[in-house]
C-alpha cells in the first residue's frame, strides 16, 4: 500500500514538473513573439515616419479595425455598407482621399479640434472620407465624446498594431491618404484650419 502511494506521489511530481516546464516554454514563446512582433511594428512605424518627412508618399498600412461609431453619412454611398459588418480595412477606402485622425476622449487638444474636423467632414461630404481612430480609451468614454461633439463620420477603435505601424508618438495625430492609398502628409499635434485645408488639398490631388 505504501509502495503504491509512493509511486503515485512520484508520478504526480513528474507530471507537475512536466506541466511547469511546458508552461515556461509557452510563456517564453509568447514573450518572444511579442518582443519580435513589437520591434517589427515599431520599426515599420519609424520607417513610415521618415518616409512621410521625406515626402516619399509611403503606402498606408492596410489594417483591420473594429467600428465603434458607424456614422457613415458623410461617406460616399457605395462605401457605407462596408461599415455595417462592424470592421473596416483602410484598403476598402481606396479611390477616395482619406483623413485618418488619431485621438482619445481624455486628450485636451483632441477636444479642441473636434469641431474643426466635424465641420470639414460635412463640407467634404461624399468627396473626402474622414475616419477617427480612438486610442487607449474606454469605448463608453469614446462614444460619450463622439455624441457630445456631434462627430458625423465613422470611428474605429485602435489596436497596438496600428499605432505602432503608423509610428504614433502622441495625440492627436492626423494622416492624409490619397486615392491610391499613399500617405501624402501628416500633422503631429492639434490641427488648425489652415493646416487641415492645405493637407486636404495635397491629398486630393490626382
N, C-alpha and C positions, 0 to 999 in steps of 0.2 A: 504493500500500500504506500509506504513511504517512498519507495523507489519510483513508483508511478507518479506520485506528486512531484518528486524531484525532476523527473523527465518533463512533466507538464510545465513546471516553472522555467526550465531551461528553454523549452520551445517558445514559451511566452516571451522570454528575454530576447531570444533570437529574432522573433517577429517584431518586437518593439524596436530593436536596433535596425532591422531592415527598413521598417517604416520611417524611422528617424533619418536614415541615410537617404531614402527616396525623397523625403520632404526637403532635405537640404539640397539635393540635386535639382528638384523642381524650382525651389526658390532661387537657386543660383542661375538656372536657365532663364527664368522670368526677369531677374535683375539684369542679367547680361543683355537680354533682348531690349529692355527698356533703355539701358545706357547707350547701346549701339543705335537704336532707333531714335532716341532723343538727340544724340550727337548728329546723326544724319539729317534730321529735320532742322536742327539749329543751323547746321552748315548750309543747308539749302536756303534757309531764310537769309543768312548773311550774303550768300551769292546773289539772291534776288534783290536785296537792298543795294548792293554795289552796282548791279546791272541797271536798276532804276536811276541811281545817281549819275551813271554814265550815259543815260538816255539811250540804252540799248533795247528798250521795249521788250522785256522778258515776258514769257507766257505766264499767265496767272495759274496757280495750282488748281487743278480740277478736283476739288474735294467735295464729298457729300456731307450735307449738314441737315440738322433737324429744324423744321419750321416751327416757330413758337408764336408767330404773328402773321397769319395768312392774308393780309390785306394787299391784294394784288390789283386794286382798282386803277392805279397809275401805270400799270404794266400794259404792254401790247396784248390784245385779246387772245392771240394764239398761244401765249405763254402762261396764261392764268391757270390753265388746267394742270400745269406741272406742279403747282403749289398744293393741289388737293391731296396728293399722295403722302404729304407730310414730310417729305425730304426734298432737298434741292441740290443739284450739282451745278457748279459755276459754268461747266461746259454746255449746259442746257440753254444758256443765255447768249450763246454765240449769234452774231448777226445784229446785235444792238450794243451801243455803248453802255457800260455798267459803272455805277458809283458804289463802291463797297466801303461802308463806314463801320469801323470797329468802335464799340462804345460799351458803357456799363451804366446802370442806374445810379450808382454811387459816385460817378465821375462828374465833378462840377463843370468842367469845360464841355462835356457831352450834353449837359443840361442846357448850357448857354447856346450851343449851336443847333439844337434840335429844331427850333422854329425855322431856321435858315434852310436846313435840309428838307423839312416838310414842304416849305414854300417852293423850293427848287424842284422837288419831285412833282408837285402839282403843275408847275409851269412847263415841265418837260414831259407831261403825260403822253404815253404811247410812243415816245421817241428815245428816251433815256431811262434805263432801268436802275432804280435805287434799291439797294439791299443793305439792311442793317445786320451787323454781326455782334450779338451780345456776348460779352467776355467776362468770365469769372463772376457770375451773377446768379442769384436765385431767379428762377423763371417767374415766380409770383411778383417779385420786385420789378423785374423787367417789364412784365405786362402792365403793372400799375404805372410805370414810367411812360410806356407807349400810349396808354389811354389818356394820361394827363397831358401829354404833348401832342395828341391827335396825329400820330405818325401814320401816313397814308400808304406806306409801302411794306413789302414783306421783310420780316426779321427772322433770322435764324440764330440758333444757339451754337456757340463755338465749342470746338474741342481743342486740346493742346496741339493737335496736328496742324490745324490751320494757322494758329497764332505763331507757331514755330516756323512753318513754311513761308509765311509772309514776313518773317523777321520782325515781328511786333516788338517794340521797345517801350511803349506807353499807350495811354489813351487820352483823347481819341486819336485814331489814325484813319485816313481815308485814301483809298486806292482808286484810280481811274483806269478802266479797262476799255479798250477799243472793240470794234465789231469783230475783230479776228481773235479776240481773247488775249490780247497783249497789253501789259500794263504800261501806260503812257506817262503816268505821273503819280505822285503820292504826296499827301500832306501829313506831316507829323505834328500833332497838336491841334488846337482849336481852329476851326475854319473861319475865314472872313468871306464876305460876299464876293469881293474881287478875286480872291484866291480860287474860290469854287468856280466862278464863271470862266476864269482863264483855263483851269484844268478841264472843265467840261468841253470847252472849245477844242482843246487839243485832242481829247479822247474821241470827239465826234467827227474828226476829220477822216475822210476816206483814204 
